Amino acid sequence: MHIEEYIKKIDDVIKNGRYKDTWESLQQYRVPEWYCDAKFGIFIHWGVYSVPAFGSEWYSRNMYIRGSREYEHHIKTYGPHRDFGYKDFIPMFKAEKFDAAEWADLFKTAGAQYVVPVAEHHDGFQMYDSALSVWNSKNMGPKRDVLGELSFECEKRGLKNCASSHRVEHWFFMGHGREFDSDIKEPLKRGDLYWPSMPERDHFDSFSEPAPTSEYLEDWLCRCCELVDRYRPKLVYFDWWIHHSSVKPYLKKFAAYYYNRAEEWGEGVVINYKHDAMAFGTGVVDIERGQFSDAKPYIWQTDTAVAKNSWCYTDANSYKTAAQIICDMVDIVSKNGRMLLNIGPKADGTIPDADRDILIEIGKWLDINGEAIYGSRLWRKPSEGPTKITEGQFADSEPKPYTSEDIRFTVNNGCIYAICLNMRERDSVCIKSLANSADMSKPDFSGIIKKVEVPGYDTSPEWTRDGEGLKIKTARIDTDKPVVFKVYTD
């Protein structure tokens, strides 16, 4: 289908559907129940940039910036840019060991509930079968419909198939390649890998110039709608630059189209956005590598990665520990969020041992303690303890100094779950928020406590309750991961 035909189809769906391309109409949107219950998803950055595996997934941009580490590495390793450009990595991206069923099995073992592969990153190479450009994984490189295969295997295992598009940033992403003798040359036309390679200004500015043209934005819109039509993702994640002022009309069209199509399927779907890209209530806000310091009355998401320094695989990745990630997950869930955790497979399609080991550790913890996470809801207080969370983006690379007094709360199954974030070599804890106050003027948040259990531990703990708190005595616990106390109330 040509772009012009697709635009007409989009307009027809919006015209005949409940959702129109206005924020007022889109505020009819409600977050689906499956996403309210889901707390843990897998993000996957895998593409042509996994071949050089150097620096980060921004290799396609940085390799064309003279003086950068990637620029120098590229010349030393592959030769001058005029002779070997980014496009020349595509035949090397064979994905010969990619096994979608094996990946989906791992994600299921990790305890994930939804899976978000990057369908197209800023480099402009589509990881799916597309009719809008030949520069895709079905036509080149792996010569496989990566997104299609993975979506199918995830759905078979009860995981929600999703997709992310980082396409809009491609407007400027390869632009530095025009500044010297490289393989990025005119003429560039719609559908080319390097099109349009515009000059990069302050790309974080929502009014930066030159602004994307209607030709580019129509192409962006059609690519996003093609993803919806071909794969029916239950969630579409967008990276930050959709907040650019010129994108807003097209983003509203996409949201209306997606929500109307989902109604046709009888499915509940989600759009993740960052910053102020969408009007509040028309999608779900996402915080990159960070979180909120306090509980929110609305559903939100954190996207982060197992590696601190890159979203894709590189040979120099520095990893978080599983314990650090689980502590962050618990804090996020207690405040009405969910965690989208990224891994970076190698170019051949294998998942690195470090990524795999972290996912398996998380899965083991969730196997025991998932009742405190999956389907849980906010308690009256999300947390107690001295450790304060730094709010905002790019604040989660280092572990927080949690103490035994740092407790997070959720409710589920008629119980309160009090989750201690640091029980290393301890045998007792005092949960102050569950104190039994004799002062009738002070609210008692918890009701009558009947029993306390520790999932994963055979013996029931001893406990008492007074004005200081719920005091729990256990066998000595030696773990670096959070410990859950299941509190039965009446």
C-alpha atoms as one frame of an Amber mdcrd trajectory, in Angstrom:
protein
   0.000   0.000   0.000   1.378   3.425  -0.954   1.710   6.180   1.645  -1.185
   8.147   0.150  -3.462   5.099   0.281  -2.452   4.372   3.852  -3.163   7.941
   4.942  -6.650   7.607   3.470  -7.194   4.349   5.354  -6.068   5.995   8.591
  -8.437   8.914   8.077 -11.324   6.532   7.340 -10.731   4.509  10.519 -10.667
   7.704  12.582 -13.758   9.079  10.854 -15.754   5.915  11.550 -14.356   5.117
  14.991 -15.139   6.300  18.502 -11.749   7.953  18.944 -10.980  11.116  16.988
  -7.589  12.757  16.585  -8.122  15.324  19.342  -6.882  15.205  22.930 -10.456
  15.749  24.089 -11.627  12.591  22.317  -8.536  10.592  23.269  -9.171  11.286
  26.959 -11.951   8.711  26.732  -9.097   6.196  26.920  -8.884   3.863  29.910
  -5.893   1.726  30.853  -6.818  -1.952  30.232  -7.088  -4.382  33.117  -4.246
  -6.585  31.869  -1.816  -3.669  32.140  -3.121  -2.659  35.561  -2.272  -6.191
  36.712   1.027  -6.479  34.812   4.087  -5.218  36.651   7.064  -6.607  34.726
   7.910  -6.474  31.041  10.940  -7.251  28.885  12.381  -4.627  26.524  14.727
  -5.796  23.721  17.261  -3.601  21.918  18.524  -5.760  19.061  19.406  -4.625
  15.579  22.170  -3.743  13.143  23.917  -1.762  15.903  24.503  -5.109  17.659
  27.110  -5.966  15.001  29.754  -3.345  15.902  28.703  -3.814  19.565  30.678
  -0.732  20.514  29.654   2.227  22.649  25.893   1.869  22.572  22.853   1.475
  20.345  23.596   5.024  19.132  26.527   3.745  17.079  24.802   4.672  13.807
  24.802   8.325  14.860  28.070   8.540  16.732  30.171   6.781  14.093  29.568
   9.803  11.828  30.574  12.399  14.453  34.177  13.285  13.784  36.350  12.959
  16.877  33.974  10.659  18.772  35.106   7.314  20.170  32.839   5.564  17.689
  34.254   7.555  14.761  37.834   6.640  15.642  36.917   3.032  16.375  35.088
   2.747  13.071  38.013   3.931  10.963  40.464   1.745  12.862  38.266  -1.358
  12.661  36.343  -1.046   9.386  38.035   1.675   7.372  36.954   5.091   6.027
  33.264   5.917   6.135  33.075   6.463   2.389  34.093   2.814   1.887  32.315
   1.188   4.835  29.250   2.898   6.226  26.512   1.841   8.583  24.607   0.092
   5.783  27.556  -2.278   5.332  26.872  -3.840   8.726  23.543  -5.208   7.477
  24.974  -8.273   5.638  26.946  -9.019   8.821  23.734  -9.022  10.871  22.824
 -12.656  10.184  21.057 -13.581  13.454  21.941 -17.177  12.654  21.311 -18.380
  16.224  18.092 -16.450  16.827  15.430 -18.744  18.280  12.210 -16.898  19.100
  10.827 -19.852  21.079  13.961 -20.000  23.247  13.759 -16.266  23.917  10.068
 -16.479  24.846  10.768 -19.402  27.185  13.437 -17.330  28.956  11.110 -14.348
  29.321   8.432 -16.611  30.765  10.966 -18.081  33.196  11.944 -14.543  34.207
   8.360 -13.883  35.263   7.626 -11.266  32.593   4.070 -10.550  31.513   4.676
  -8.507  28.376   7.496  -8.247  25.821   8.459  -5.096  23.907  10.971  -5.665
  21.085  12.358  -2.565  19.371  10.645  -2.774  15.988  12.630   0.133  14.563
  15.376   2.084  16.264  16.804   5.502  15.364  18.996   3.812  12.725  15.988
   3.321  10.442  16.285  -0.458   9.999  12.981  -2.241  10.539  13.092  -5.510
  12.481   9.940  -6.762  10.769   8.385  -7.385   7.376   7.396  -4.028   5.926
   5.851  -2.875   2.676   7.025   0.697   3.242  10.791   0.179   2.943  13.102
  -2.566   1.687  15.481  -1.816   4.573  14.037  -4.432   6.897  15.017  -7.737
   8.509  12.765  -9.808   6.262  14.405  -8.474   3.119  17.992  -8.058   4.336
  20.371  -9.257   7.039  18.611 -12.090   8.901  15.975 -12.336   6.148  13.441
 -13.157   8.849  10.419 -11.381  10.276  11.964 -11.014  13.715   9.057  -9.148
  15.301   6.534 -11.543  13.793   8.319 -14.656  15.015   8.810 -13.309  18.507
   5.237 -11.997  18.775   3.893 -15.415  17.812   5.997 -17.270  20.383   5.186
 -14.800  23.152   1.455 -15.060  22.529   1.704 -18.865  22.660   3.074 -18.564
  26.201   0.519 -16.050  27.443   2.902 -13.082  27.199   1.480  -9.901  25.716
   3.160  -9.114  22.393   4.114  -5.461  22.117   6.429  -3.260  20.033   8.388
  -0.028  20.270   9.129   2.550  17.593  12.069   4.934  17.853  11.672   5.949
  14.228  10.868   9.624  14.703  14.425  10.453  15.866  15.742   9.121  12.551
  14.944  12.574  11.150  18.315  13.843  12.406  20.066  10.705  13.546  22.389
  10.185  10.582  22.761  13.853   9.724  26.418  14.188  10.721  27.302  11.861
   7.870  26.653  14.709   5.418  29.385  16.836   6.987  32.313  14.946   5.444
  33.132  12.344   2.815  30.990   9.404   3.949  28.588   6.999   2.305  25.647
   9.279   3.189  25.199  11.214  -0.019  22.483  12.796  -2.103  20.104  11.943
  -3.570  18.209  10.587  -0.584  14.594   9.648  -1.126  11.765   8.375   1.035
  12.296   4.774   2.017  16.100   4.907   1.845  17.989   3.799   4.954  19.728
   7.162   5.283  16.766   9.347   4.357  16.509  12.151   5.390  19.717  12.644
   7.510  18.837  16.208   8.424  21.147  18.522  10.408  21.131  17.893  14.119
  20.466  20.902  16.310  19.332  20.632  19.930  17.425  17.412  19.425  16.013
  17.501  22.972  14.234  20.758  22.192  10.578  20.215  21.346  10.755  23.145
  18.918  14.155  22.397  17.344  14.743  23.275  13.705  14.643  22.132  11.026
  11.342  20.586  12.057  10.285  17.294  10.478   8.361  17.781   7.234   4.872
  16.499   6.505   6.404  13.975   4.077   8.571  12.531   6.832   5.805  12.563
   9.431   3.326  10.881   7.112   5.914   8.171   6.544   6.372   7.886  10.336
   2.621   7.632  10.883   2.204   4.936   8.248   5.092   2.895   9.652   3.499
   2.987  13.102   0.080   2.044  11.759   1.625  -0.758   9.703   2.998  -2.208
  12.945  -0.498  -2.080  14.419  -2.137  -3.714  11.411   0.428  -6.475  10.870
   1.168  -7.506  14.466  -1.652  -6.212  16.679   0.691  -5.217  19.531  -1.014
  -4.812  22.891   1.354  -1.961  23.760   3.265   0.524  21.615   6.196   2.315
  23.245   7.556   5.589  21.853  10.891   7.153  22.678  11.258  10.782  23.688
  11.215  12.802  20.442   7.519  12.359  19.739   7.166  15.338  22.083   8.387
  17.594  19.214   5.675  20.126  18.435   5.483  19.158  14.750   4.791  15.517
  15.638   1.743  16.181  17.820  -0.940  16.158  15.050   0.405  12.863  13.703
   0.712  11.356  17.161  -2.951  12.158  17.808  -3.829  10.451  14.529  -1.832
   7.391  15.495  -3.456   7.163  18.933  -6.952   7.479  17.466  -6.180   4.880
  14.797  -4.631   2.435  17.298  -7.402   2.760  19.863 -10.100   2.371  17.214
  -8.384  -0.673  15.721  -8.056  -2.199  19.195 -11.792  -1.772  19.710 -12.334
  -3.666  16.468 -10.185  -6.517  17.844 -11.849  -6.408  21.276  -8.470  -5.767
  22.917  -7.223  -3.321  25.530  -4.033  -1.566  24.445  -1.466   0.896  25.795
   0.699   3.707  24.425   3.824   4.569  26.429   5.100   8.123  26.050   7.669
  10.365  27.754   7.683  13.984  28.904   4.609  15.914  27.744   4.258  14.154
  24.374   0.618  13.243  25.033  -2.139  14.920  26.974  -2.518  13.473  30.447
  -4.884  10.512  30.480  -4.547   9.637  26.797  -1.734   7.105  27.343   0.688
   5.884  30.021   3.674   8.014  30.974   7.106   6.382  31.069  10.252   7.446
  32.932  13.576   6.420  31.388  16.052   4.903  33.848  14.311   6.493  36.805
  11.183   6.528  38.925   8.844   8.629  41.017   9.689   9.313  44.646   6.044
   9.057  45.745   3.017   6.952  44.842   0.855   8.201  41.999  -2.912   7.767
  41.602  -2.342   6.920  37.918  -0.619   4.020  36.175   2.974   4.687  35.078
   6.044   2.815  33.886   9.814   2.812  34.252  11.975   1.599  31.392  15.480
   0.595  32.378  18.142  -1.953  31.435  20.230  -4.728  32.926  23.304  -2.826
  31.695  24.174   0.600  33.078  25.977   1.962  30.020  24.071   0.739  26.989
  20.701  -0.557  25.870  22.203  -2.890  23.273  24.878  -5.535  23.637  28.434
  -4.244  23.654  31.628  -6.005  24.633  32.053  -3.532  27.514  28.661  -3.617
  29.230  28.590  -2.905  32.955  25.739  -4.729  34.660  23.444  -4.116  37.588
  22.812  -6.951  40.003  19.553  -8.866  40.048  19.058  -7.717  43.647  19.358
  -4.058  42.641  16.809  -4.529  39.863  14.355  -6.377  42.133  14.613  -3.659
  44.794  13.836  -1.040  42.158  10.930  -3.131  40.881   9.445  -3.411  44.369
   9.749   0.337  44.939   8.185   1.070  41.549   5.285  -1.354  41.998   4.531
   0.003  45.487   4.009   3.423  43.870   1.644   2.250  41.095   4.328   1.715
  38.459   5.592  -1.205  36.459   9.081  -2.048  35.240  10.069  -2.576  31.601
  13.526  -4.175  31.791  15.789  -4.184  28.750  18.218  -6.822  27.558  20.617
  -6.644  24.599  21.108  -9.817  22.522  24.248 -10.374  20.461  24.204  -9.977
  16.685  24.001 -13.741  16.165  20.765 -13.912  18.176  22.139 -15.323  21.406
  21.308 -13.669  24.715  24.481 -12.923  26.709  25.045 -15.036  29.807  25.008
 -11.965  32.061  21.587 -10.872  30.768  20.249 -14.413  30.988  21.535 -14.970
  34.542  19.918 -11.751  35.770  16.561 -12.691  34.236  16.675 -16.160  35.775
  17.453 -14.707  39.220  14.532 -12.301  38.924  12.293 -15.183  37.891  13.298
 -17.250  40.917  12.419 -14.367  43.242   9.081 -13.802  41.507   8.248 -17.515
  41.634   8.251 -17.206  45.427   7.094 -13.629  45.925   5.001 -12.874  42.846
   1.784 -12.657  44.874   3.106  -9.394  46.325   3.717  -8.037  42.810   1.393
  -9.433  40.138  -2.084  -7.939  40.240  -1.236  -5.971  43.380  -2.605  -2.539
  44.143  -1.591   0.479  46.203  -1.864   0.376  49.975  -2.630   3.560  51.908
   1.079   4.087  52.406   3.508   2.926  49.721   6.628   3.036  51.845   8.446
   3.760  55.053  12.106   4.138  55.922  14.970   6.607  55.634  16.105   6.094
  52.033  14.764   8.758  49.709  14.327   8.052  46.005  15.743  10.575  43.566
  12.900  11.403  41.233  13.300  11.706  37.483  15.170  10.227  34.572  18.638
   8.646  34.458  18.868   8.155  38.224  18.926   4.389  38.647  22.432   3.293
  37.662  23.718   2.863  41.211  22.031   0.785  43.945  20.192   2.698  46.649
  21.527   2.408  50.213  18.469   0.597  51.528  18.349  -0.371  55.200  16.246
  -2.838  57.170  13.902   0.066  57.930  13.095   0.563  54.241   9.770  -1.171
  53.675   7.475  -1.076  50.643   3.798  -2.024  50.693   1.307  -3.557  48.292
  -2.093  -5.188  48.784  -3.413  -8.327  47.121  -5.480 -11.410  47.978  -6.982
  -9.635  50.984  -3.537  -9.241  52.545  -0.992  -6.507  53.081   2.466  -7.280
  51.741   5.268  -5.522  53.600   8.495  -5.938  51.626  11.772  -5.278  53.423
  14.406  -4.118  50.961  17.406  -5.090  53.080  17.310  -8.082  55.423  20.940
  -9.097  55.037  22.015 -11.191  58.027  19.035 -10.083  60.102  16.452 -12.010
  62.064  13.978  -9.265  62.945  12.198  -6.260  61.527   9.866  -3.581  62.892
   7.193  -2.305  60.497   6.166   1.045  61.911   3.243   1.622  59.580   1.558
  -1.462  61.070   1.700  -0.177  64.659  -1.277  -0.743  66.921  -2.098   2.693
  68.163  -3.869   3.077  71.515  -4.605   6.681  70.594  -8.031   6.666  68.904
  -7.230   9.992  67.259  -4.523   8.300  65.179  -5.676   6.164  62.246  -4.926
   2.450  62.316  -4.192   1.644  58.694  -4.120  -2.122  58.944  -7.050  -3.448
  60.967  -6.717  -6.580  63.074  -3.655  -8.660  62.204  -4.350 -12.406  62.335
  -1.217 -13.995  60.942   2.153 -13.241  59.347   3.947 -15.444  56.815   7.215
 -15.188  54.912   6.793 -16.693  51.406   9.566 -19.143  50.646  10.286 -19.918
  54.302   8.729 -22.959  55.966   8.570 -21.743  59.539   6.063 -19.124  60.611
   7.717 -16.102  62.200   7.029 -14.924  65.716   5.399 -11.521  65.870   4.025
  -8.964  68.269   2.307  -5.660  67.713   2.409  -2.532  69.813   2.525   1.220
  69.477   5.940   1.090  67.826   5.010  -1.273  65.044   4.573  -4.834  63.906
   7.668  -6.617  65.244   8.574  -9.777  63.393  11.162 -12.320  64.516  12.404
 -14.833  61.959  15.159 -17.344  61.534  18.321 -15.534  60.460  17.942 -14.455
  56.848  20.974 -14.151  54.589  19.886 -12.779  51.231  20.665  -9.695  49.169
  17.127  -9.616  47.779  13.944  -8.148  49.290  12.057 -10.255  51.826   8.256
 -10.289  51.726   6.082 -10.421  54.829   2.510 -11.470  54.070   0.225  -9.924
  56.663  -3.267 -11.414  57.043  -5.785  -8.910  58.365  -9.401  -8.886  59.403
